Amino acid sequence: MKPLREPAFARLWIAAFFSETAEWMLQIALPVFVFKATGSAATTATSIVLGLVPAVLLSPVAGVLADRWNRRLVLCVVCAGQAFVALPLLFVASGGPVFVIYGVMAAQAGLASLFEPARNALVPELIAPDELIGANGLMSINGSVARLAGGWAGGLLLGFGGLGWVVVAYLGVLVIGSALLARPFRRAAAPIPAGPHEPVLRAWLDGLREIGREGRLRLAGVVVVLTSLAQGMFLVLFVVFVLDILNGTEGDVGLLRGVQALGGLAAGFAVATVARKVAPTALLGWGGLALGLLSAVIWNLPALTVSLPLGVFIGLFGLVGAPGVLAGSGLLSLVQTTASPERSGRVLSTVFAGTAGFTALGALLAGGLVTVLGTGVLLNVQAGLHVASALTVLGVSASGRLRRDAILAVRRSG
């Protein structure tokens, strides 16, 4: 918990909580609203994809802005912008056409693509270098609580009050986040000079070249591809799994999605305290393996047993949140500790763009194939992608290849 003793990091941490809570409210409410309105998994997948594509297209701009502009100011403006572009959802809530949601999701995703690189590139400036993994663990705790609060609120408000209630609550939460980011931060480390303002595309390609040069970043790229495909499939299939296979409600969707935060909280505390010195690749590999295996158990349980009470799945989804946080913290720390500070924003934005792009592809595949292969087959493929990613990380780490690449990189830089 030591990073929270830094007032600047503590304020960023709280502001990020409100921002992520708001994001989870819409992530739960909008796909469920579309699925209930249309009854189509393919249409739901389309809405999810339209909410991801802008993150890919804006990747060059997002990373360069995170490296050139005041990162706190970027975060503050993004929060205010997300509140503004959500206003058309009030029109949908009063009976307007569903397709308006697609535009809102696209705009939200575009702004979110600016937020993530700036926030994660700002963290190393606010804390001591040896506390970075602990700080990422605290951010994971933040994300877990935000998922629980936002997911539960989004599903509950949608079920009991409709989309209008969700939007009003979303706007209020974002206003608080923006207010917390309004004042400048006192930094523990000097900000990295922006350097010459080269063209945006050239600067972004420079970040891509850094990923190509560094073996640890190339490994992170492989993980991003496999796990993002799995996540895209999950976003579509989870709604179908809860509503059709478990015969749940909108509130159950929010509850089961949000309850993953309970396991995530435990894992986040572990990363922030006892596990903060563990190698990022160990967190990524073992966390990803546990995530894939637990997912396979959850997806196959309804077919292997008689009808189970919802409480069993609440417990299992709560448990699966822990390895997800371990793997996520490992991936983020791997990138942060490998990318050079002056290019960290554009490298992170490229990672997030890859995440968004392959998540969109996974959602499209799930939406298009669910009527052909069935939900059960695709859910097992989703779990298998996590297992494949984890085995790749553990295999490469055991081979010593990352250590050799690091030595060669030091020699080249010398």
C-alpha positions in Angstrom: 0.0 0.0 0.0 3.1 2.3 0.1 2.3 4.0 -3.3 -0.9 5.4 -1.7 1.3 7.5 0.6 2.1 9.6 -2.4 -0.8 12.2 -2.6 -0.5 12.6 -6.3 -0.8 8.8 -7.0 -3.6 8.5 -4.4 -5.6 11.2 -6.2 -5.0 9.6 -9.6 -6.0 6.2 -8.1 -9.4 7.6 -6.8 -10.1 9.5 -10.1 -9.4 6.3 -12.1 -11.9 4.5 -9.8 -14.7 6.8 -10.8 -13.7 6.8 -14.5 -13.6 2.9 -14.6 -16.9 2.6 -12.6 -18.6 4.8 -15.2 -17.1 2.8 -18.0 -18.3 -0.5 -16.5 -21.8 0.8 -16.1 -22.1 1.3 -19.9 -20.1 -1.9 -20.7 -22.8 -3.9 -18.9 -25.9 -1.9 -19.7 -25.5 -1.2 -23.4 -24.8 -4.7 -24.8 -27.7 -6.1 -22.6 -30.0 -3.3 -23.8 -29.1 -4.1 -27.5 -29.5 -7.9 -27.0 -32.9 -7.5 -25.2 -34.1 -5.0 -27.9 -33.0 -7.1 -30.9 -32.7 -10.7 -29.6 -29.6 -11.2 -31.8 -26.1 -12.2 -30.7 -24.8 -11.0 -34.1 -26.3 -7.5 -33.6 -24.9 -7.4 -30.0 -21.5 -8.4 -31.4 -21.7 -5.5 -34.0 -22.4 -3.0 -31.3 -19.4 -4.2 -29.3 -17.2 -4.1 -32.4 -18.3 -0.5 -33.2 -17.2 0.4 -29.7 -13.7 -1.0 -30.2 -12.7 0.1 -33.7 -12.0 3.7 -32.8 -9.4 2.6 -30.3 -7.5 0.9 -33.2 -7.8 3.9 -35.6 -6.8 6.4 -32.9 -3.8 4.4 -31.7 -1.2 6.6 -33.4 -2.7 9.8 -32.0 -3.4 8.4 -28.5 0.2 7.3 -27.9 1.8 10.5 -29.2 -0.6 12.7 -27.2 0.3 10.7 -24.1 4.0 11.4 -24.7 3.7 15.0 -25.8 0.8 16.6 -23.8 0.2 17.0 -20.1 -1.1 13.6 -19.2 -3.2 14.8 -16.3 -4.9 17.3 -18.6 -5.5 14.6 -21.2 -7.3 12.5 -18.5 -9.4 15.3 -17.3 -10.5 16.3 -20.8 -11.3 12.7 -21.7 -13.6 12.3 -18.6 -15.5 15.5 -19.6 -15.7 14.4 -23.2 -17.1 11.0 -22.3 -19.9 12.6 -20.3 -20.8 14.9 -23.2 -20.9 12.2 -25.9 -23.2 10.0 -23.6 -26.0 12.6 -23.7 -27.6 11.1 -26.9 -28.4 7.9 -24.8 -31.1 9.9 -23.1 -32.8 10.2 -26.5 -32.6 6.4 -26.9 -34.0 5.9 -23.4 -37.0 8.0 -24.3 -37.8 5.8 -27.3 -35.2 6.8 -29.9 -33.7 4.3 -32.3 -31.3 1.7 -31.0 -28.6 2.5 -33.7 -27.8 5.7 -31.8 -26.1 3.5 -29.2 -23.6 2.4 -31.9 -22.4 6.0 -32.4 -22.1 6.6 -28.6 -20.1 3.4 -28.1 -17.8 4.4 -30.9 -17.2 7.9 -29.4 -16.7 6.5 -25.9 -14.2 4.0 -27.2 -12.3 6.7 -29.1 -12.0 8.8 -25.9 -11.1 5.8 -23.8 -8.2 5.0 -26.2 -6.7 8.4 -25.1 -7.3 7.7 -21.4 -5.5 4.4 -20.9 -2.1 5.2 -22.4 -1.9 8.6 -20.6 -2.9 7.1 -17.2 -0.5 4.2 -17.4 2.3 6.4 -18.7 1.7 8.9 -15.9 1.9 6.3 -13.0 5.8 5.9 -13.2 6.1 9.7 -12.8 4.1 9.7 -9.5 5.9 6.9 -7.6 9.3 5.5 -6.9 10.5 3.0 -9.6 10.7 0.1 -7.1 7.0 0.5 -6.3 5.7 0.2 -9.9 4.4 -3.3 -9.6 2.8 -2.5 -6.3 1.1 0.5 -7.9 -0.1 -1.6 -10.7 -1.6 -4.0 -8.2 -3.4 -1.1 -6.5 -4.7 0.0 -9.9 -6.0 -3.6 -10.3 -7.8 -3.3 -7.0 -9.3 -0.1 -8.3 -10.4 -1.8 -11.4 -11.9 -4.7 -9.5 -13.9 -2.5 -7.2 -15.0 -0.4 -10.2 -16.1 -3.5 -12.0 -18.1 -4.7 -9.0 -19.7 -1.3 -8.4 -20.2 -0.3 -12.1 -21.3 -3.7 -13.3 -23.8 -4.2 -10.5 -25.1 -0.6 -10.9 -25.3 -0.8 -14.7 -27.3 -4.0 -14.6 -29.5 -3.1 -11.7 -30.3 0.4 -12.9 -31.1 -0.9 -16.4 -33.4 -3.6 -15.0 -35.3 -1.4 -12.5 -35.2 2.0 -14.0 -34.3 1.7 -17.7 -31.4 3.2 -19.7 -32.2 6.7 -18.6 -31.3 5.9 -15.0 -28.0 4.4 -16.1 -27.1 7.5 -18.1 -27.8 9.9 -15.3 -25.7 7.9 -12.9 -22.9 7.6 -15.4 -22.8 11.4 -15.9 -22.6 12.0 -12.2 -19.7 9.6 -11.7 -17.7 11.1 -14.5 -18.2 14.6 -13.1 -16.5 13.5 -9.9 -13.6 11.9 -11.8 -13.0 15.1 -13.8 -13.0 17.2 -10.7 -10.3 15.1 -9.1 -8.1 15.5 -12.1 -8.5 19.3 -12.4 -5.5 20.2 -10.1 -1.9 19.5 -11.2 0.0 16.5 -9.7 3.1 16.8 -7.6 5.5 14.3 -9.2 7.9 12.0 -7.5 10.0 11.8 -10.7 10.6 14.5 -13.2 8.4 14.2 -16.3 10.1 12.8 -19.4 10.9 15.6 -21.9 8.7 15.3 -25.0 11.6 15.8 -27.4 11.2 17.1 -30.9 7.7 17.1 -32.3 8.1 14.7 -35.2 5.0 13.8 -37.4 2.4 11.7 -35.6 2.7 8.7 -37.9 6.5 8.7 -37.7 6.4 8.9 -33.9 3.9 6.0 -33.7 6.0 3.9 -36.1 9.0 4.6 -33.8 7.0 3.0 -31.0 6.2 0.0 -33.2 9.9 -0.4 -34.0 10.6 -0.5 -30.3 8.1 -3.3 -29.9 9.9 -5.2 -32.7 13.3 -4.7 -31.2 12.5 -5.9 -27.7 11.9 -9.6 -27.1 9.8 -9.0 -24.0 7.6 -6.6 -25.9 7.2 -9.1 -28.7 6.1 -11.7 -26.2 3.6 -9.2 -24.8 2.3 -8.8 -28.4 1.6 -12.5 -28.7 -0.2 -12.4 -25.4 -2.3 -9.4 -26.5 -3.4 -11.2 -29.7 -4.5 -14.5 -27.9 -6.1 -13.0 -24.8 -7.9 -10.2 -26.7 -9.4 -12.7 -29.1 -10.6 -14.6 -26.0 -12.0 -11.4 -24.4 -13.9 -10.4 -27.6 -15.5 -13.8 -27.7 -16.3 -13.5 -23.9 -18.1 -10.1 -24.4 -20.6 -11.7 -26.7 -20.9 -15.2 -25.4 -21.2 -14.2 -21.7 -24.5 -12.3 -22.3 -25.8 -15.4 -24.2 -24.5 -17.7 -21.5 -26.3 -15.9 -18.7 -29.5 -15.0 -20.4 -30.0 -18.3 -22.4 -28.1 -21.1 -20.7 -28.5 -20.0 -17.1 -31.9 -18.3 -17.8 -30.8 -15.3 -15.9 -31.9 -11.6 -16.0 -30.3 -8.3 -16.8 -29.4 -7.9 -13.2 -27.8 -11.3 -13.2 -25.6 -10.2 -16.1 -24.4 -7.3 -14.1 -24.0 -9.3 -10.9 -22.0 -12.1 -12.5 -19.8 -9.8 -14.5 -19.2 -7.5 -11.5 -18.6 -10.2 -8.9 -15.3 -11.1 -10.6 -14.1 -8.0 -8.8 -14.1 -10.0 -5.5 -11.4 -12.3 -6.7 -9.7 -9.4 -8.4 -9.6 -7.5 -5.1 -7.7 -10.4 -3.4 -5.3 -10.7 -6.2 -4.8 -6.9 -6.4 -3.9 -6.8 -2.7 -1.5 -9.6 -3.2 0.2 -7.9 -6.1 0.4 -4.6 -4.1 1.9 -6.3 -1.1 3.5 -9.7 -0.9 3.7 -10.3 -4.7 5.0 -6.9 -5.8 8.5 -8.3 -6.3 7.4 -11.3 -8.4 8.6 -11.3 -12.0 5.9 -9.9 -14.4 6.2 -13.0 -16.7 5.4 -15.3 -13.7 2.3 -13.3 -12.9 1.3 -13.3 -16.6 2.0 -17.0 -17.2 0.5 -18.6 -14.1 -2.3 -16.1 -13.8 -3.3 -16.7 -17.4 -3.2 -20.5 -17.0 -5.4 -20.4 -14.0 -7.8 -18.1 -15.8 -8.2 -20.4 -18.8 -8.7 -23.5 -16.7 -11.2 -21.9 -14.4 -13.1 -20.5 -17.4 -13.3 -24.0 -18.9 -14.9 -25.3 -15.6 -17.5 -22.6 -15.6 -18.5 -22.9 -19.2 -18.9 -26.7 -19.0 -20.6 -27.0 -15.6 -24.2 -26.5 -16.8 -23.8 -29.3 -19.4 -22.2 -31.7 -16.9 -24.6 -31.4 -14.0 -28.2 -30.8 -13.2 -29.5 -27.3 -12.7 -27.3 -25.5 -10.2 -28.3 -22.4 -8.1 -27.0 -19.1 -9.3 -24.9 -18.9 -6.1 -22.6 -21.5 -7.5 -21.8 -19.4 -10.5 -21.5 -16.3 -8.4 -18.8 -18.0 -6.4 -17.0 -19.3 -9.5 -17.1 -16.0 -11.3 -15.8 -14.3 -8.2 -12.9 -16.8 -8.1 -12.0 -16.3 -11.7 -11.4 -12.6 -11.2 -8.2 -13.3 -9.2 -6.1 -14.9 -12.0 -7.4 -12.3 -14.4 -5.9 -9.5 -12.3 -2.6 -11.4 -11.8 -2.3 -11.8 -15.6 -3.3 -8.2 -16.3 -0.9 -6.8 -13.8 1.9 -9.0 -15.2 1.3 -7.8 -18.8 1.1 -4.1 -17.9 4.3 -4.3 -15.7 6.1 -6.2 -18.5 5.4 -3.4 -21.0 6.0 -0.6 -18.5 9.4 -1.9 -17.4 10.6 -2.7 -20.9 9.5 0.3 -23.0 11.8 3.3 -22.9 10.3 6.2 -20.9 10.2 8.7 -23.7 8.2 6.2 -25.9 6.1 4.6 -23.2 2.9 6.4 -24.2 3.0 5.3 -27.8 4.1 1.7 -26.9 1.2 1.4 -24.5 -1.3 2.9 -27.0 -0.1 0.3 -29.5 -0.7 -2.4 -27.0 -4.2 -1.1 -26.2 -5.0 -0.7 -29.9 -4.0 -4.3 -30.5 -6.2 -5.3 -27.6 -9.1 -3.4 -29.0 -8.6 -4.7 -32.5 -8.3 -8.4 -31.6 -11.1 -8.0 -29.1 -13.3 -6.7 -32.0 -12.2 -9.7 -34.1 -13.1 -12.1 -31.3 -16.5 -10.5 -30.9 -17.2 -10.8 -34.7 -16.1 -14.4 -34.7 -18.3 -15.3 -31.8 -21.3 -13.4 -33.2 -20.9 -15.0 -36.6 -20.2 -18.5 -35.5 -22.5 -18.9 -32.5 -25.4 -20.2 -34.7 -23.1 -22.5 -36.6 -20.9 -24.1 -33.8 -23.0 -23.4 -30.8 -22.3 -21.4 -27.6 -20.7 -24.3 -25.8 -18.0 -25.0 -28.4 -17.1 -21.3 -28.7 -16.8 -20.9 -24.9 -14.3 -23.7 -24.8 -12.3 -22.1 -27.6 -12.3 -18.9 -25.6 -10.9 -20.7 -22.5 -8.3 -22.5 -24.7 -7.0 -19.2 -26.0 -6.1 -18.2 -22.4 -4.4 -21.5 -21.8 -2.4 -21.2 -25.1 -1.2 -17.7 -24.2 -0.1 -18.7 -20.7 1.8 -21.8 -21.9 3.6 -19.6 -24.5 4.7 -17.2 -21.7 5.8 -19.9 -19.4 7.7 -21.8 -22.2 9.5 -18.7 -23.4 10.4 -17.7 -19.8 11.7 -21.2 -19.0 13.9 -21.2 -22.2 15.9 -18.2 -21.0 15.3 -16.4 -24.3 14.1 -13.2 -22.6 17.3 -13.0 -20.5 19.4 -13.4 -23.6 17.4 -10.7 -25.5 17.8 -8.3 -22.5 21.6 -8.8 -22.5 21.8 -8.2 -26.3 19.7 -5.1 -25.9 22.0 -3.7 -23.3 25.0 -4.4 -25.5 23.4 -2.6 -28.4 22.5 0.4 -26.3 26.1 0.5 -25.0 
